[in-house]
Structure formats: C-alpha cells, structure tokens
C-alpha cells in the first residue's frame, strides 16, 4: 500500500504529454463498427468530459482504455510512451481505474470490505489486517473530504446514492491511480447528492489525477469539466474548452456534428514528405 493520492496538480493543460492518450482507435463487433479512428486524451490534473448520444461509442472507448475490449486498430500511450493494454490487469498496473455506473459494490459488506474487495491485506498466519485496512480506508476518505459516512464499518446497503458513489470513487483512487474514469457518476442522484459527487470529481483533479467524466447531463459536465470531447456514431466530432463553449454548441455537436476525420483523406499535418 502506498500513498493514496498524488501531489497537487499543475493547472490543467500544462505542458507535457497527456497522462493517457488514444490515437486512431477502431473497434468493431462483427458487422457493427463501434469506433472509427478515434483520438482521445486526458492530462494530469484535468477533468476531461466524454459526451455523446446513445451509441456514440463512449462505453466502447473507455472499455478499450480499461483493457476490457481489445482494439482492432490504433495505439495507446501513457505519459507519452506507447503501451499495450491487453487486459484489465495491464490497465490497473498503469494506474487506470474505472468506476462503472453500477458501482460494483457489495451491499452486504461494509465500507472497508468493499474498499479492499479482492485486494485484502493479510498479516501473521494470513489473518486479515483489519486495523491497517481501516486506517487506509479512513485516510483515503478524509483525503477526498468525504465526511458524510457515519462509520466505515457500516454496510454499504445503508448508504445513500451519493455516499455509495463516494465509496466507489475512493476505492478507485486508493490503488495508486493515475487515471480515474467515471461512468455516469451522477445518474439517478438527487440534487444534494449530485453536488457532493461533482465536488468530489473536482477534488480528484486538484489532487493530480487525470479524470474522465462520462455523463448525459450537460449541466453536470459544465460544472465539473475542464475540456469536453464529443463523439458521434463512433467518430470524433470536437474537443471543446469548457470555458469558451456553450451547452448549445455541445448539443449541436452531439446531435448533428460532422466527423473531424474523413476516411480516405489525409490530414496535411500528418502527411510525410
């Protein structure tokens, strides 16, 4: 077990290679082309939103980056270096963690047990190191300013939606994470719980993590994101700086945006002499 979070991040968009970058990613399932020549990046200390209508390819792209799906074409880079992500273990070794919409929490277990599920720490004679796990769980929740959970030994079934989301996010960042991907983290939450989760998303970036934030709720996107990548029908449409765009522009790109790459036409900037 090492430090739970990185040191404070420089401003988003600072110089240097992206923490995680996908270039020219294509993925098909039989005759269905889910992704076509998609580029994506997220940098240290920023929240990159990934938006698009149903079927745009968002889930497929994050599952490629998480090693759930193998890519048909394209390359992945981590800190500017080419990497091969052939399975979830490869992604975990790099520090890529995904919090899926269903959270993958066990309601019958308490907070500590969920945080360490499948990664339990053992001491003498392989007995569980309960004190160590409790300490690290409390430290991680405190570092993320999660203060609404009464006890780390209460069952997850007793937690609210916002508290459950906080546990899932804390579990992701506790394991040397560099990139945290959040899939619809505010779906089905009330106003107060949504505010709690959006504040948590911003704290992740402030602590130096690269955060990918997937949501259909543009209000939440404009609250939390630094940049916004738009996919439509499995292709890149646009990358917006949140501070210089509008919800209307993003909605237009989601519903009627034109691909930034046209098959068969080479970008002059990519052409070789």
Secondary structure, DSSP 4 states (H G I P E B T S, - for coil): ---SSPPPPPPTT-SS--SEEEEEEEEEETTEEEEEEEEEEE-TT-EEEEE--TTSSHHHHHHHHTTSS--SEEEEEETTEEE---SHHHHHHHTEEEE-TTTT--TTSBHHHHHTTT---B-GGG-B-HHHHHHHHHHHHHHTT----S-TTSBGGGS-HHHHHHHHHHHHHTTT-SEEEEESTTTT--HHHHHHHHHHHHHHHHTT-EEEEE-S-HHHHHHH-SEEEEEETTEEEEEEEGGG--HHHHHHHHHHPPPSS-TT---TTT---
